[in-house]
Amino acid sequence: MFDVFIDTIQGYKKQFVSTFVTEKSTRDALTKWLDAETDFAKQSFKTAEVLSKETYGHFSKMGFKAN
């Protein structure tokens, strides 16, 4: 759900790094960092989505209803 948003933001960051960081080793390290950051952000949103769905399902079974 949020993957497109995350990819867009991270794509801008990667473009910035590839444009303005001229030292190859630094650029490679920053690119690896951004890849790890992207994976972390995507997994965090997926975890939050699953948690919210499970919580809603649990409370629905208990008789609570969303307004």
Beta strands, then each sheet from edge to edge (+ up, - down):
end
